[in-house]
Amino acid sequence: MERTPPERPAQKPATKAENSREARLKAALKANIARRKAQARARGGQKSDK
């Protein structure tokens, strides 16, 4: 007896609002990573006790 994968609904094209949200989240993530890298450089290689 063969097992077939379940049917998946076709993905609908992203709306303008979804694209806007994706772009906003991408920009926020990029800024967050840059800020964390700057903080790490400012510490000068000091390691935390965690």
Residue pairs with C-beta under 8 A, 6 or more apart in sequence:
14 22
